[in-house]
Amino acid sequence: MLIEAAKLAPRWNAELALVYEREKQNGNCNQATLAVARKLVAYLMAVDRRETAFDPRVAEQSLNAEQSA
């Protein structure tokens, strides 16, 4: 189910579309879909950790903070 969501997500979210296109240039479509799925999981983890509704701006700030730590 996560993969199906990852296939549709780039159509509705510009940031996920960029992730998809960047990974597609480096590999194939399947790798790009998996990269989007990983990003969706990161969003889910951020929402769960904060116990708040999803806000793309907050989720991205949280992801950037984790990656730099």
mmCIF file of the N, C-alpha and C atoms, coordinates in Angstrom:
data_MODEL
# 
_entry.id   MODEL 
# 
loop_
_atom_site.group_PDB 
_atom_site.id 
_atom_site.type_symbol 
_atom_site.label_atom_id 
_atom_site.label_alt_id 
_atom_site.label_comp_id 
_atom_site.label_asym_id 
_atom_site.label_entity_id 
_atom_site.label_seq_id 
_atom_site.pdbx_PDB_ins_code 
_atom_site.Cartn_x 
_atom_site.Cartn_y 
_atom_site.Cartn_z 
_atom_site.occupancy 
_atom_site.B_iso_or_equiv 
_atom_site.pdbx_formal_charge 
_atom_site.auth_seq_id 
_atom_site.auth_comp_id 
_atom_site.auth_asym_id 
_atom_site.auth_atom_id 
_atom_site.pdbx_PDB_model_num 
ATOM 1   N N  . MET A 1 1  ? 0.821  -1.180 0.000   1.00 0.00 ? 1  MET A N  1 
ATOM 2   C CA . MET A 1 1  ? 0.000  0.000  0.000   1.00 0.00 ? 1  MET A CA 1 
ATOM 3   C C  . MET A 1 1  ? 0.876  1.259  0.000   1.00 0.00 ? 1  MET A C  1 
ATOM 4   N N  . LEU A 1 2  ? 1.987  1.214  0.684   1.00 0.00 ? 2  LEU A N  1 
ATOM 5   C CA . LEU A 1 2  ? 2.884  2.366  0.723   1.00 0.00 ? 2  LEU A CA 1 
ATOM 6   C C  . LEU A 1 2  ? 3.439  2.669  -0.669  1.00 0.00 ? 2  LEU A C  1 
ATOM 7   N N  . ILE A 1 3  ? 3.761  1.633  -1.419  1.00 0.00 ? 3  ILE A N  1 
ATOM 8   C CA . ILE A 1 3  ? 4.290  1.835  -2.764  1.00 0.00 ? 3  ILE A CA 1 
ATOM 9   C C  . ILE A 1 3  ? 3.238  2.475  -3.661  1.00 0.00 ? 3  ILE A C  1 
ATOM 10  N N  . GLU A 1 4  ? 1.999  2.061  -3.520  1.00 0.00 ? 4  GLU A N  1 
ATOM 11  C CA . GLU A 1 4  ? 0.924  2.670  -4.323  1.00 0.00 ? 4  GLU A CA 1 
ATOM 12  C C  . GLU A 1 4  ? 0.780  4.156  -3.980  1.00 0.00 ? 4  GLU A C  1 
ATOM 13  N N  . ALA A 1 5  ? 0.884  4.479  -2.703  1.00 0.00 ? 5  ALA A N  1 
ATOM 14  C CA . ALA A 1 5  ? 0.823  5.887  -2.294  1.00 0.00 ? 5  ALA A CA 1 
ATOM 15  C C  . ALA A 1 5  ? 2.011  6.652  -2.855  1.00 0.00 ? 5  ALA A C  1 
ATOM 16  N N  . ALA A 1 6  ? 3.178  6.019  -2.859  1.00 0.00 ? 6  ALA A N  1 
ATOM 17  C CA . ALA A 1 6  ? 4.386  6.665  -3.371  1.00 0.00 ? 6  ALA A CA 1 
ATOM 18  C C  . ALA A 1 6  ? 4.301  6.897  -4.877  1.00 0.00 ? 6  ALA A C  1 
ATOM 19  N N  . LYS A 1 7  ? 3.561  6.059  -5.576  1.00 0.00 ? 7  LYS A N  1 
ATOM 20  C CA . LYS A 1 7  ? 3.394  6.257  -7.008  1.00 0.00 ? 7  LYS A CA 1 
ATOM 21  C C  . LYS A 1 7  ? 2.505  7.454  -7.307  1.00 0.00 ? 7  LYS A C  1 
ATOM 22  N N  . LEU A 1 8  ? 1.526  7.716  -6.446  1.00 0.00 ? 8  LEU A N  1 
ATOM 23  C CA . LEU A 1 8  ? 0.591  8.825  -6.664  1.00 0.00 ? 8  LEU A CA 1 
ATOM 24  C C  . LEU A 1 8  ? 1.059  10.146 -6.049  1.00 0.00 ? 8  LEU A C  1 
ATOM 25  N N  . ALA A 1 9  ? 1.818  10.086 -4.991  1.00 0.00 ? 9  ALA A N  1 
ATOM 26  C CA . ALA A 1 9  ? 2.188  11.284 -4.234  1.00 0.00 ? 9  ALA A CA 1 
ATOM 27  C C  . ALA A 1 9  ? 2.870  12.365 -5.067  1.00 0.00 ? 9  ALA A C  1 
ATOM 28  N N  . PRO A 1 10 ? 3.789  12.038 -5.974  1.00 0.00 ? 10 PRO A N  1 
ATOM 29  C CA . PRO A 1 10 ? 4.432  13.114 -6.751  1.00 0.00 ? 10 PRO A CA 1 
ATOM 30  C C  . PRO A 1 10 ? 3.466  13.930 -7.604  1.00 0.00 ? 10 PRO A C  1 
ATOM 31  N N  . ARG A 1 11 ? 2.307  13.390 -7.896  1.00 0.00 ? 11 ARG A N  1 
ATOM 32  C CA . ARG A 1 11 ? 1.315  14.138 -8.678  1.00 0.00 ? 11 ARG A CA 1 
ATOM 33  C C  . ARG A 1 11 ? 0.674  15.256 -7.862  1.00 0.00 ? 11 ARG A C  1 
ATOM 34  N N  . TRP A 1 12 ? 0.678  15.101 -6.538  1.00 0.00 ? 12 TRP A N  1 
ATOM 35  C CA . TRP A 1 12 ? -0.037 16.034 -5.672  1.00 0.00 ? 12 TRP A CA 1 
ATOM 36  C C  . TRP A 1 12 ? 0.888  16.896 -4.823  1.00 0.00 ? 12 TRP A C  1 
ATOM 37  N N  . ASN A 1 13 ? 2.153  16.518 -4.704  1.00 0.00 ? 13 ASN A N  1 
ATOM 38  C CA . ASN A 1 13 ? 3.080  17.236 -3.841  1.00 0.00 ? 13 ASN A CA 1 
ATOM 39  C C  . ASN A 1 13 ? 4.327  17.586 -4.644  1.00 0.00 ? 13 ASN A C  1 
ATOM 40  N N  . ALA A 1 14 ? 4.600  18.872 -4.790  1.00 0.00 ? 14 ALA A N  1 
ATOM 41  C CA . ALA A 1 14 ? 5.727  19.319 -5.612  1.00 0.00 ? 14 ALA A CA 1 
ATOM 42  C C  . ALA A 1 14 ? 7.066  18.839 -5.054  1.00 0.00 ? 14 ALA A C  1 
ATOM 43  N N  . GLU A 1 15 ? 7.207  18.823 -3.742  1.00 0.00 ? 15 GLU A N  1 
ATOM 44  C CA . GLU A 1 15 ? 8.470  18.378 -3.137  1.00 0.00 ? 15 GLU A CA 1 
ATOM 45  C C  . GLU A 1 15 ? 8.721  16.901 -3.433  1.00 0.00 ? 15 GLU A C  1 
ATOM 46  N N  . LEU A 1 16 ? 7.680  16.093 -3.328  1.00 0.00 ? 16 LEU A N  1 
ATOM 47  C CA . LEU A 1 16 ? 7.832  14.677 -3.627  1.00 0.00 ? 16 LEU A CA 1 
ATOM 48  C C  . LEU A 1 16 ? 8.074  14.460 -5.124  1.00 0.00 ? 16 LEU A C  1 
ATOM 49  N N  . ALA A 1 17 ? 7.541  15.333 -5.952  1.00 0.00 ? 17 ALA A N  1 
ATOM 50  C CA . ALA A 1 17 ? 7.812  15.260 -7.383  1.00 0.00 ? 17 ALA A CA 1 
ATOM 51  C C  . ALA A 1 17 ? 9.293  15.524 -7.660  1.00 0.00 ? 17 ALA A C  1 
ATOM 52  N N  . LEU A 1 18 ? 9.879  16.461 -6.926  1.00 0.00 ? 18 LEU A N  1 
ATOM 53  C CA . LEU A 1 18 ? 11.306 16.730 -7.084  1.00 0.00 ? 18 LEU A CA 1 
ATOM 54  C C  . LEU A 1 18 ? 12.148 15.538 -6.641  1.00 0.00 ? 18 LEU A C  1 
ATOM 55  N N  . VAL A 1 19 ? 11.769 14.923 -5.528  1.00 0.00 ? 19 VAL A N  1 
ATOM 56  C CA . VAL A 1 19 ? 12.468 13.725 -5.054  1.00 0.00 ? 19 VAL A CA 1 
ATOM 57  C C  . VAL A 1 19 ? 12.401 12.643 -6.123  1.00 0.00 ? 19 VAL A C  1 
ATOM 58  N N  . TYR A 1 20 ? 11.219 12.449 -6.672  1.00 0.00 ? 20 TYR A N  1 
ATOM 59  C CA . TYR A 1 20 ? 11.024 11.423 -7.695  1.00 0.00 ? 20 TYR A CA 1 
ATOM 60  C C  . TYR A 1 20 ? 11.897 11.698 -8.922  1.00 0.00 ? 20 TYR A C  1 
ATOM 61  N N  . GLU A 1 21 ? 11.865 12.916 -9.425  1.00 0.00 ? 21 GLU A N  1 
ATOM 62  C CA . GLU A 1 21 ? 12.634 13.250 -10.624 1.00 0.00 ? 21 GLU A CA 1 
ATOM 63  C C  . GLU A 1 21 ? 14.135 13.138 -10.394 1.00 0.00 ? 21 GLU A C  1 
ATOM 64  N N  . ARG A 1 22 ? 14.605 13.592 -9.234  1.00 0.00 ? 22 ARG A N  1 
ATOM 65  C CA . ARG A 1 22 ? 16.033 13.512 -8.923  1.00 0.00 ? 22 ARG A CA 1 
ATOM 66  C C  . ARG A 1 22 ? 16.494 12.058 -8.887  1.00 0.00 ? 22 ARG A C  1 
ATOM 67  N N  . GLU A 1 23 ? 15.730 11.209 -8.230  1.00 0.00 ? 23 GLU A N  1 
ATOM 68  C CA . GLU A 1 23 ? 16.105 9.800  -8.140  1.00 0.00 ? 23 GLU A CA 1 
ATOM 69  C C  . GLU A 1 23 ? 15.944 9.088  -9.477  1.00 0.00 ? 23 GLU A C  1 
ATOM 70  N N  . LYS A 1 24 ? 14.965 9.489  -10.248 1.00 0.00 ? 24 LYS A N  1 
ATOM 71  C CA . LYS A 1 24 ? 14.747 8.867  -11.555 1.00 0.00 ? 24 LYS A CA 1 
ATOM 72  C C  . LYS A 1 24 ? 15.935 9.139  -12.476 1.00 0.00 ? 24 LYS A C  1 
ATOM 73  N N  . GLN A 1 25 ? 16.529 10.310 -12.371 1.00 0.00 ? 25 GLN A N  1 
ATOM 74  C CA . GLN A 1 25 ? 17.701 10.640 -13.182 1.00 0.00 ? 25 GLN A CA 1 
ATOM 75  C C  . GLN A 1 25 ? 18.910 9.791  -12.783 1.00 0.00 ? 25 GLN A C  1 
ATOM 76  N N  . ASN A 1 26 ? 19.002 9.434  -11.507 1.00 0.00 ? 26 ASN A N  1 
ATOM 77  C CA . ASN A 1 26 ? 20.128 8.642  -11.018 1.00 0.00 ? 26 ASN A CA 1 
ATOM 78  C C  . ASN A 1 26 ? 19.936 7.139  -11.209 1.00 0.00 ? 26 ASN A C  1 
ATOM 79  N N  . GLY A 1 27 ? 18.720 6.687  -11.358 1.00 0.00 ? 27 GLY A N  1 
ATOM 80  C CA . GLY A 1 27 ? 18.467 5.255  -11.441 1.00 0.00 ? 27 GLY A CA 1 
ATOM 81  C C  . GLY A 1 27 ? 17.307 4.954  -12.349 1.00 0.00 ? 27 GLY A C  1 
ATOM 82  N N  . ASN A 1 28 ? 16.389 4.159  -11.835 1.00 0.00 ? 28 ASN A N  1 
ATOM 83  C CA . ASN A 1 28 ? 15.210 3.838  -12.624 1.00 0.00 ? 28 ASN A CA 1 
ATOM 84  C C  . ASN A 1 28 ? 13.951 4.235  -11.872 1.00 0.00 ? 28 ASN A C  1 
ATOM 85  N N  . CYS A 1 29 ? 12.812 3.981  -12.476 1.00 0.00 ? 29 CYS A N  1 
ATOM 86  C CA . CYS A 1 29 ? 11.535 4.395  -11.892 1.00 0.00 ? 29 CYS A CA 1 
ATOM 87  C C  . CYS A 1 29 ? 11.263 3.716  -10.556 1.00 0.00 ? 29 CYS A C  1 
ATOM 88  N N  . ASN A 1 30 ? 11.664 2.457  -10.427 1.00 0.00 ? 30 ASN A N  1 
ATOM 89  C CA . ASN A 1 30 ? 11.424 1.749  -9.170  1.00 0.00 ? 30 ASN A CA 1 
ATOM 90  C C  . ASN A 1 30 ? 12.215 2.360  -8.024  1.00 0.00 ? 30 ASN A C  1 
ATOM 91  N N  . GLN A 1 31 ? 13.462 2.732  -8.271  1.00 0.00 ? 31 GLN A N  1 
ATOM 92  C CA . GLN A 1 31 ? 14.271 3.374  -7.240  1.00 0.00 ? 31 GLN A CA 1 
ATOM 93  C C  . GLN A 1 31 ? 13.686 4.729  -6.868  1.00 0.00 ? 31 GLN A C  1 
ATOM 94  N N  . ALA A 1 32 ? 13.162 5.437  -7.846  1.00 0.00 ? 32 ALA A N  1 
ATOM 95  C CA . ALA A 1 32 ? 12.550 6.737  -7.580  1.00 0.00 ? 32 ALA A CA 1 
ATOM 96  C C  . ALA A 1 32 ? 11.294 6.573  -6.729  1.00 0.00 ? 32 ALA A C  1 
ATOM 97  N N  . THR A 1 33 ? 10.495 5.565  -7.017  1.00 0.00 ? 33 THR A N  1 
ATOM 98  C CA . THR A 1 33 ? 9.292  5.302  -6.225  1.00 0.00 ? 33 THR A CA 1 
ATOM 99  C C  . THR A 1 33 ? 9.665  4.949  -4.793  1.00 0.00 ? 33 THR A C  1 
ATOM 100 N N  . LEU A 1 34 ? 10.718 4.155  -4.614  1.00 0.00 ? 34 LEU A N  1 
ATOM 101 C CA . LEU A 1 34 ? 11.166 3.802  -3.264  1.00 0.00 ? 34 LEU A CA 1 
ATOM 102 C C  . LEU A 1 34 ? 11.671 5.022  -2.503  1.00 0.00 ? 34 LEU A C  1 
ATOM 103 N N  . ALA A 1 35 ? 12.318 5.948  -3.190  1.00 0.00 ? 35 ALA A N  1 
ATOM 104 C CA . ALA A 1 35 ? 12.777 7.176  -2.535  1.00 0.00 ? 35 ALA A CA 1 
ATOM 105 C C  . ALA A 1 35 ? 11.587 7.990  -2.036  1.00 0.00 ? 35 ALA A C  1 
ATOM 106 N N  . VAL A 1 36 ? 10.533 8.066  -2.825  1.00 0.00 ? 36 VAL A N  1 
ATOM 107 C CA . VAL A 1 36 ? 9.321  8.776  -2.405  1.00 0.00 ? 36 VAL A CA 1 
ATOM 108 C C  . VAL A 1 36 ? 8.679  8.055  -1.223  1.00 0.00 ? 36 VAL A C  1 
ATOM 109 N N  . ALA A 1 37 ? 8.662  6.728  -1.260  1.00 0.00 ? 37 ALA A N  1 
ATOM 110 C CA . ALA A 1 37 ? 8.093  5.953  -0.150  1.00 0.00 ? 37 ALA A CA 1 
ATOM 111 C C  . ALA A 1 37 ? 8.875  6.218  1.136   1.00 0.00 ? 37 ALA A C  1 
ATOM 112 N N  . ARG A 1 38 ? 10.200 6.267  1.044   1.00 0.00 ? 38 ARG A N  1 
ATOM 113 C CA . ARG A 1 38 ? 11.010 6.563  2.239   1.00 0.00 ? 38 ARG A CA 1 
ATOM 114 C C  . ARG A 1 38 ? 10.690 7.955  2.780   1.00 0.00 ? 38 ARG A C  1 
ATOM 115 N N  . LYS A 1 39 ? 10.488 8.901  1.884   1.00 0.00 ? 39 LYS A N  1 
ATOM 116 C CA . LYS A 1 39 ? 10.149 10.265 2.308   1.00 0.00 ? 39 LYS A CA 1 
ATOM 117 C C  . LYS A 1 39 ? 8.779  10.281 2.993   1.00 0.00 ? 39 LYS A C  1 
ATOM 118 N N  . LEU A 1 40 ? 7.826  9.522  2.463   1.00 0.00 ? 40 LEU A N  1 
ATOM 119 C CA . LEU A 1 40 ? 6.508  9.437  3.102   1.00 0.00 ? 40 LEU A CA 1 
ATOM 120 C C  . LEU A 1 40 ? 6.608  8.827  4.498   1.00 0.00 ? 40 LEU A C  1 
ATOM 121 N N  . VAL A 1 41 ? 7.438  7.809  4.640   1.00 0.00 ? 41 VAL A N  1 
ATOM 122 C CA . VAL A 1 41 ? 7.634  7.204  5.962   1.00 0.00 ? 41 VAL A CA 1 
ATOM 123 C C  . VAL A 1 41 ? 8.252  8.218  6.924   1.00 0.00 ? 41 VAL A C  1 
ATOM 124 N N  . ALA A 1 42 ? 9.189  9.004  6.436   1.00 0.00 ? 42 ALA A N  1 
ATOM 125 C CA . ALA A 1 42 ? 9.776  10.040 7.280   1.00 0.00 ? 42 ALA A CA 1 
ATOM 126 C C  . ALA A 1 42 ? 8.722  11.050 7.725   1.00 0.00 ? 42 ALA A C  1 
ATOM 127 N N  . TYR A 1 43 ? 7.811  11.405 6.811   1.00 0.00 ? 43 TYR A N  1 
ATOM 128 C CA . TYR A 1 43 ? 6.710  12.295 7.175   1.00 0.00 ? 43 TYR A CA 1 
ATOM 129 C C  . TYR A 1 43 ? 5.831  11.658 8.258   1.00 0.00 ? 43 TYR A C  1 
ATOM 130 N N  . LEU A 1 44 ? 5.515  10.379 8.080   1.00 0.00 ? 44 LEU A N  1 
ATOM 131 C CA . LEU A 1 44 ? 4.688  9.676  9.068   1.00 0.00 ? 44 LEU A CA 1 
ATOM 132 C C  . LEU A 1 44 ? 5.357  9.637  10.435  1.00 0.00 ? 44 LEU A C  1 
ATOM 133 N N  . MET A 1 45 ? 6.653  9.391  10.431  1.00 0.00 ? 45 MET A N  1 
ATOM 134 C CA . MET A 1 45 ? 7.390  9.354  11.702  1.00 0.00 ? 45 MET A CA 1 
ATOM 135 C C  . MET A 1 45 ? 7.389  10.726 12.386  1.00 0.00 ? 45 MET A C  1 
ATOM 136 N N  . ALA A 1 46 ? 7.526  11.776 11.599  1.00 0.00 ? 46 ALA A N  1 
ATOM 137 C CA . ALA A 1 46 ? 7.509  13.130 12.162  1.00 0.00 ? 46 ALA A CA 1 
ATOM 138 C C  . ALA A 1 46 ? 6.156  13.452 12.779  1.00 0.00 ? 46 ALA A C  1 
ATOM 139 N N  . VAL A 1 47 ? 5.087  13.064 12.100  1.00 0.00 ? 47 VAL A N  1 
ATOM 140 C CA . VAL A 1 47 ? 3.738  13.306 12.622  1.00 0.00 ? 47 VAL A CA 1 
ATOM 141 C C  . VAL A 1 47 ? 3.533  12.515 13.911  1.00 0.00 ? 47 VAL A C  1 
ATOM 142 N N  . ASP A 1 48 ? 3.973  11.277 13.919  1.00 0.00 ? 48 ASP A N  1 
ATOM 143 C CA . ASP A 1 48 ? 3.817  10.443 15.109  1.00 0.00 ? 48 ASP A CA 1 
ATOM 144 C C  . ASP A 1 48 ? 4.625  10.998 16.282  1.00 0.00 ? 48 ASP A C  1 
ATOM 145 N N  . ARG A 1 49 ? 5.846  11.417 16.018  1.00 0.00 ? 49 ARG A N  1 
ATOM 146 C CA . ARG A 1 49 ? 6.714  11.942 17.079  1.00 0.00 ? 49 ARG A CA 1 
ATOM 147 C C  . ARG A 1 49 ? 6.136  13.224 17.676  1.00 0.00 ? 49 ARG A C  1 
ATOM 148 N N  . ARG A 1 50 ? 5.622  14.092 16.822  1.00 0.00 ? 50 ARG A N  1 
ATOM 149 C CA . ARG A 1 50 ? 5.080  15.377 17.297  1.00 0.00 ? 50 ARG A CA 1 
ATOM 150 C C  . ARG A 1 50 ? 3.654  15.274 17.813  1.00 0.00 ? 50 ARG A C  1 
ATOM 151 N N  . GLU A 1 51 ? 2.955  14.204 17.436  1.00 0.00 ? 51 GLU A N  1 
ATOM 152 C CA . GLU A 1 51 ? 1.557  13.999 17.828  1.00 0.00 ? 51 GLU A CA 1 
ATOM 153 C C  . GLU A 1 51 ? 0.681  15.180 17.412  1.00 0.00 ? 51 GLU A C  1 
ATOM 154 N N  . THR A 1 52 ? 0.889  15.640 16.189  1.00 0.00 ? 52 THR A N  1 
ATOM 155 C CA . THR A 1 52 ? 0.100  16.733 15.623  1.00 0.00 ? 52 THR A CA 1 
ATOM 156 C C  . THR A 1 52 ? -0.342 16.349 14.210  1.00 0.00 ? 52 THR A C  1 
ATOM 157 N N  . ALA A 1 53 ? -1.222 17.155 13.655  1.00 0.00 ? 53 ALA A N  1 
ATOM 158 C CA . ALA A 1 53 ? -1.655 16.935 12.276  1.00 0.00 ? 53 ALA A CA 1 
ATOM 159 C C  . ALA A 1 53 ? -0.502 17.217 11.328  1.00 0.00 ? 53 ALA A C  1 
ATOM 160 N N  . PHE A 1 54 ? -0.562 16.645 10.141  1.00 0.00 ? 54 PHE A N  1 
ATOM 161 C CA . PHE A 1 54 ? 0.497  16.816 9.158   1.00 0.00 ? 54 PHE A CA 1 
ATOM 162 C C  . PHE A 1 54 ? 0.537  18.236 8.634   1.00 0.00 ? 54 PHE A C  1 
ATOM 163 N N  . ASP A 1 55 ? 1.708  18.827 8.658   1.00 0.00 ? 55 ASP A N  1 
ATOM 164 C CA . ASP A 1 55 ? 1.968  20.133 8.059   1.00 0.00 ? 55 ASP A CA 1 
ATOM 165 C C  . ASP A 1 55 ? 3.276  19.987 7.285   1.00 0.00 ? 55 ASP A C  1 
ATOM 166 N N  . PRO A 1 56 ? 3.251  20.071 5.957   1.00 0.00 ? 56 PRO A N  1 
ATOM 167 C CA . PRO A 1 56 ? 4.458  19.823 5.165   1.00 0.00 ? 56 PRO A CA 1 
ATOM 168 C C  . PRO A 1 56 ? 5.646  20.693 5.572   1.00 0.00 ? 56 PRO A C  1 
ATOM 169 N N  . ARG A 1 57 ? 5.402  21.923 5.965   1.00 0.00 ? 57 ARG A N  1 
ATOM 170 C CA . ARG A 1 57 ? 6.512  22.802 6.351   1.00 0.00 ? 57 ARG A CA 1 
ATOM 171 C C  . ARG A 1 57 ? 7.178  22.311 7.617   1.00 0.00 ? 57 ARG A C  1 
ATOM 172 N N  . VAL A 1 58 ? 6.397  21.883 8.596   1.00 0.00 ? 58 VAL A N  1 
ATOM 173 C CA . VAL A 1 58 ? 6.956  21.393 9.861   1.00 0.00 ? 58 VAL A CA 1 
ATOM 174 C C  . VAL A 1 58 ? 7.677  20.074 9.637   1.00 0.00 ? 58 VAL A C  1 
ATOM 175 N N  . ALA A 1 59 ? 7.095  19.196 8.827   1.00 0.00 ? 59 ALA A N  1 
ATOM 176 C CA . ALA A 1 59 ? 7.705  17.897 8.557   1.00 0.00 ? 59 ALA A CA 1 
ATOM 177 C C  . ALA A 1 59 ? 9.050  18.078 7.869   1.00 0.00 ? 59 ALA A C  1 
ATOM 178 N N  . GLU A 1 60 ? 9.139  18.972 6.918   1.00 0.00 ? 60 GLU A N  1 
ATOM 179 C CA . GLU A 1 60 ? 10.392 19.188 6.207   1.00 0.00 ? 60 GLU A CA 1 
ATOM 180 C C  . GLU A 1 60 ? 11.454 19.772 7.132   1.00 0.00 ? 60 GLU A C  1 
ATOM 181 N N  . GLN A 1 61 ? 11.081 20.693 8.014   1.00 0.00 ? 61 GLN A N  1 
ATOM 182 C CA . GLN A 1 61 ? 12.034 21.245 8.964   1.00 0.00 ? 61 GLN A CA 1 
ATOM 183 C C  . GLN A 1 61 ? 12.561 20.161 9.884   1.00 0.00 ? 61 GLN A C  1 
ATOM 184 N N  . SER A 1 62 ? 11.678 19.270 10.306  1.00 0.00 ? 62 SER A N  1 
ATOM 185 C CA . SER A 1 62 ? 12.080 18.173 11.170  1.00 0.00 ? 62 SER A CA 1 
ATOM 186 C C  . SER A 1 62 ? 13.021 17.233 10.458  1.00 0.00 ? 62 SER A C  1 
ATOM 187 N N  . LEU A 1 63 ? 12.739 16.908 9.204   1.00 0.00 ? 63 LEU A N  1 
ATOM 188 C CA . LEU A 1 63 ? 13.611 16.032 8.441   1.00 0.00 ? 63 LEU A CA 1 
ATOM 189 C C  . LEU A 1 63 ? 14.989 16.646 8.225   1.00 0.00 ? 63 LEU A C  1 
ATOM 190 N N  . ASN A 1 64 ? 15.031 17.943 7.917   1.00 0.00 ? 64 ASN A N  1 
ATOM 191 C CA . ASN A 1 64 ? 16.302 18.611 7.711   1.00 0.00 ? 64 ASN A CA 1 
ATOM 192 C C  . ASN A 1 64 ? 17.133 18.636 8.977   1.00 0.00 ? 64 ASN A C  1 
ATOM 193 N N  . ALA A 1 65 ? 16.490 18.822 10.119  1.00 0.00 ? 65 ALA A N  1 
ATOM 194 C CA . ALA A 1 65 ? 17.194 18.826 11.391  1.00 0.00 ? 65 ALA A CA 1 
ATOM 195 C C  . ALA A 1 65 ? 17.786 17.446 11.697  1.00 0.00 ? 65 ALA A C  1 
ATOM 196 N N  . GLU A 1 66 ? 17.032 16.397 11.397  1.00 0.00 ? 66 GLU A N  1 
ATOM 197 C CA . GLU A 1 66 ? 17.524 15.032 11.655  1.00 0.00 ? 66 GLU A CA 1 
ATOM 198 C C  . GLU A 1 66 ? 18.690 14.696 10.749  1.00 0.00 ? 66 GLU A C  1 
ATOM 199 N N  . GLN A 1 67 ? 18.630 15.106 9.498   1.00 0.00 ? 67 GLN A N  1 
ATOM 200 C CA . GLN A 1 67 ? 19.681 14.774 8.543   1.00 0.00 ? 67 GLN A CA 1 
ATOM 201 C C  . GLN A 1 67 ? 20.984 15.497 8.872   1.00 0.00 ? 67 GLN A C  1 
ATOM 202 N N  . SER A 1 68 ? 20.901 16.695 9.420   1.00 0.00 ? 68 SER A N  1 
ATOM 203 C CA . SER A 1 68 ? 22.111 17.436 9.747   1.00 0.00 ? 68 SER A CA 1 
ATOM 204 C C  . SER A 1 68 ? 22.703 17.007 11.090  1.00 0.00 ? 68 SER A C  1 
ATOM 205 N N  . ALA A 1 69 ? 21.924 16.296 11.898  1.00 0.00 ? 69 ALA A N  1 
ATOM 206 C CA . ALA A 1 69 ? 22.430 15.859 13.218  1.00 0.00 ? 69 ALA A CA 1 
ATOM 207 C C  . ALA A 1 69 ? 23.253 14.599 13.124  1.00 0.00 ? 69 ALA A C  1 
# 
